[in-house]
Structure formats: C-alpha cells, structure tokens
C-alpha cells in the first residue's frame, strides 16, 4: 500500500477529491492511504503563524522555516525506516507528466508540501525537499489543486487500481495520444461510426486505432513523437497523411 501525506494550511480543500469515486474506493481497498495534515498544528505562538514578510522587502508573504521543519521531521520520524519522498509543489519545479507519475507510483511514501503566497523560505528547499514539481506553466492560489492532480495521476498507476490492461492504450502510453472512441448508436445526427469499428476484424481495428493515435499525436502534440518508437511504415504513413482533414 502506498501512503501519501499532504501538508497544507487548508486540509478542507482536499477532503472532497479524496472522498469520492475511484480514489475513495482505492482507500477502502487499502491500495492507498491519504492523510491530510494541517501545517498550523506545527506552528508556534497563540496565532499559529506559518508565514512572515520577506527579508529585503517586496509584496506577499513567505512560509516560515520553523513549522515546515518541525512538521517534516516529525512525520519522517513517525514513519520509521520507511522515509517519505518529500515533494514541494511549486511553479519552479519540473513539469509533471506521465513519466513522473510512473516514477512516483513506485514509491512507498510521498509527502507533498502545499504552499501559498510567495512560496517557502529557501532553507526549506535546501534542507528538506527531495523533489519539486509543477503541474503547468500557470499560477494557482496554492498547492492544493496540484496535490490533487498528482495524487490522482499516481494512484491510478498502482497495481489493482484499474482493470488489467486498462493503462496500455491510454494517452501518453508509448508517447502517443489515445485513439478516438465510439459507442452506440452507430449513426447520430448524421455522424457515423467509422466502418472498420463495426467490421469485427480485430486486426484491422487494431491497425486503425494505432494509426489514429499516430495522427492525433502528430497533429496535436508533435513533440511527443520524438520519444515514440515508430516503424518505417508508420513514419511513411505520417508523411503521406500530412495533408490535414479528419483523422479517420
């Protein structure tokens, strides 16, 4: 079972995402344990202050080192020999993707730090943090939404979370976007399901799906193809299909 601890000053923001749907079932099945920890419990003084004005001036506030050091050190000690990988959720981190999700899914314990305002005292980065992750090139009001994204992406890669084989053809598997899907009815408002999907020929269906994945990736995320393993035939197919139009 993987354990993920999330250090935040607003634990209530994350109670919803982890109490519903498949994440809730993963917790019930003991595939995953998620613990929300209020950083203010480790703050000093009557007001449990976790932030202060930055030295040198400037706008905004900075998370103080004392509560973060005390929280992380206490949690690591509580975990015994199973040390958590400490991750700071920050716009300055490496951009989260499926490869990083797979990497993190192999850990036994993760400790995610959600900050706000102008971030954390630099000594926290230097002495406590193992990794820094950003979920994209934009700014959020805090790290809580990023924590929810990371937990969701990592949890679904845990053994037993999804049906066997479900991950094999998803977007970003093999550095390709997923092929289009259709279900009943066969014709809806004049839009028909591609005939090959109704043919019953599983070999042709697999070939069509592979080509659709190649086309979608080529037209929407060509950067991903640099990491994909393609045959000479597939490369020729993409060159010949580079005229635009519908994927199928």
URKALIN-V402518 format. One record per run of one state. SS is the DSSP state (2 for helix, 1 for strand, 0 for the rest). FROM is the first residue (numbers start at 0). TO is the last residue. If there is no record, write none. Layout:
ss/from/to
SS/FROM/TO
SS/FROM/TO
This chain:
ss/from/to
0/0/0
1/1/7
0/8/9
2/10/13
0/14/15
2/16/18
0/19/19
2/20/27
0/28/30
1/31/37
2/38/41
0/42/49
1/50/52
0/53/59
1/60/62
0/63/63
2/64/77
0/78/83
1/84/94
0/95/96
2/97/104
0/105/107
1/108/113
0/114/114
1/115/115
0/116/118
1/119/119
0/120/120
2/121/126
0/127/129
1/130/133
0/134/140
1/141/141
0/142/142
2/143/154
0/155/171
2/172/174
0/175/185
1/186/187
0/188/189
1/190/191
0/192/193
2/194/197
0/198/200
2/201/219
0/220/220
2/221/225
0/226/230
2/231/239
0/240/247
